[in-house]
Amino acid sequence: MKKLAIILTFAALQMSCSSISDSRFDAVVKKNCDNTQQCFEKIQAAIDAAPQYNPKPYRIYIAPGVYTEKITLAKNNVQLLGASQQKTRISYGDYAGKLDAEGKGLGTPRTYTLLVKANDIRIENLTIENSFDFLANDALAADDPKKLSGTQAVALFIDAPSDRVLVRKVSLLGYQDTLFVNSGRSWFDKAFIAGNVDYIFGNGTALFTQSEIKTLGRGKATMPNGFVTAPSTQITNEFGFTFINCRLTRDRSVPDNSTPLGRPWHPTTTFADGRYADPNAIGKSVFINAWMDGHITQDGWYSMGGTAKDGTKKIFMPEDARFFEFNTRGPGAHKHAKRRVLSAEVAKNYARQHILGDWKE
């Protein structure tokens, strides 16, 4: 009886500790809930159960595990909080050329693993991955019948009307188009972002602080190996992508002098007089106090094609975009006429409070 009493007491203590721990959260996601209240086995189910309007942050804890889900977060003031970048992983494998139920290609925007369409969002201590096997497909010959087209594959998509999205201690994994920032203000702090082709792109205002930006290799030798950024910042926006105190690293397979810091994306857009490259998308990428490995090209930036009004191809040059650096260092921080450097006075304007404005964490 004494042994049974000890076991029951220990079990009660465990339940009490679990209850205390879980009380910090409004919902918990884990692989086996055992009918526990406010526990869900799918992340989307936990989001769907959240109130539509949250006067205070609605905190969802995601326990260790791999969650193979395609998720939409369209409720304001919700937080997705994992156990750690190593322990909590959200993964899905869509790609732009994949056909939907109607036989139409998904296109880049619909390839996301996690889509955010809300304000005041916090994502922390987890990994978001697009698991499409880009490398295997990239290695195939161009005339190989098994080779897929439309290999853009987004891990995290921040879309309109999102604003004030904080992503902290999160790993974003993919190859082409890993992170699509296309709305409002977002802040990536102590993040790890990996990819190769245009793997940080879009027209949103995004601040990256103390983060590692890692360029991955290709399925076969390709020059350029890829591009770190492809901003489509509207000319009316003062800030685009700003990297402060970040490290630009590479996989061992990425050659020296192979990866530009970015290229200017003018997305094809429908206007009253036709469909062509947006002339008002004057992309902006700025690197301040960044360390750059030797994979960054000597001239720093690259051109990008787009569609002219008459339907012909037009080349947009990096010097016509807003591409700048300040106090960069490392093997890839070359001095070059095409790599424009901000003055110390102008660089002061790129402080967090200026970029994020009235958003206070």
Sequence and secondary structure as in RCSB ss.txt:
>XXXX:A:sequence
MKKLAIILTFAALQMSCSSISDSRFDAVVKKNCDNTQQCFEKIQAAIDAAPQYNPKPYRIYIAPGVYTEKITLAK
NNVQLLGASQQKTRISYGDYAGKLDAEGKGLGTPRTYTLLVKANDIRIENLTIENSFDFLANDALAADDPKKLSG
TQAVALFIDAPSDRVLVRKVSLLGYQDTLFVNSGRSWFDKAFIAGNVDYIFGNGTALFTQSEIKTLGRGKATMPN
GFVTAPSTQITNEFGFTFINCRLTRDRSVPDNSTPLGRPWHPTTTFADGRYADPNAIGKSVFINAWMDGHITQDG
WYSMGGTAKDGTKKIFMPEDARFFEFNTRGPGAHKHAKRRVLSAEVAKNYARQHILGDWKE
>XXXX:A:secstr
 HHHHHHHHHHHHHHHHHHHHHTT SEEE S  TT TTEESSHHHHHHHS SS SS EEEEE SEEEE  EEE S
SSEEEEES TTTEEEEE   TT B TTS B  GGGG SEEE SEEEEEEEEEEEE   HHHHHHS TT TT  S 
    SEEE TT EEEEEEEEEEE SBS EEE SSEEEEES EEEESEEEEEESSEEEEES EEEE   SS  SS 
 EEEEE  BTT S  EEEES EEEE TTS TT B SB     EEEETTEEEE TTB  EEEEES EE TTB TT 
B  EEEE TTSSEEEE GGGSEEEEES BSTT    TTS B  HHHHGGGSHHHHHTT   
